[in-house]
């Protein structure tokens, strides 16, 4: 992998980590059960994407 490609992966990993933490915080603070469940699903999706990016390295 080139250094430029590694920078892209690092950037994408940073974005996914940020989105995972945002959805995790939101799912615990939201009162509506349906919306909270949706946020937990988003958290899991971003967690999976983080794992995929880490596997590239």
C-alpha positions in Angstrom: 0.0 0.0 0.0 1.3 3.4 -0.9 1.7 6.2 1.7 -1.2 8.1 0.1 -3.5 5.0 0.3 -2.5 4.6 4.0 -3.5 8.3 4.6 -6.9 7.6 3.0 -7.4 4.5 5.3 -6.3 6.5 8.3 -8.7 9.3 7.5 -11.6 6.9 6.9 -10.8 5.1 10.1 -10.9 8.4 12.0 -14.3 9.3 10.4 -15.8 5.9 11.3 -14.4 6.1 14.9 -16.0 9.5 15.3 -19.3 8.4 13.9 -19.3 5.3 16.1 -18.7 7.4 19.2 -21.4 9.9 18.2 -24.0 7.2 17.6 -23.1 5.5 20.9 -23.6 8.7 22.8 -26.8 9.4 21.1 -28.3 6.0 21.6 -27.8 6.4 25.4 -29.3 9.9 25.5 -32.4 9.5 23.3 -35.7 8.8 25.0 -37.5 7.4 22.0 -37.0 3.6 21.9 -37.3 3.3 18.1 -34.8 6.1 17.5 -32.5 4.7 20.2 -32.6 1.3 18.5 -31.8 2.8 15.2 -28.8 4.7 16.7 -27.5 1.4 18.2 -27.8 -0.2 14.7 -25.7 2.7 13.3 -23.2 2.2 16.0 -22.8 -1.4 15.1 -22.5 -0.6 11.4 -19.7 1.9 12.1 -18.0 -0.6 14.3 -18.0 -3.1 11.5 -16.6 -0.5 9.1 -13.8 0.3 11.6 -12.9 -3.4 11.7 -12.8 -3.6 7.9 -10.5 -0.6 7.7 -8.3 -2.0 10.4 -8.1 -5.3 8.5 -6.7 -3.4 5.5 -3.7 -2.5 7.5 
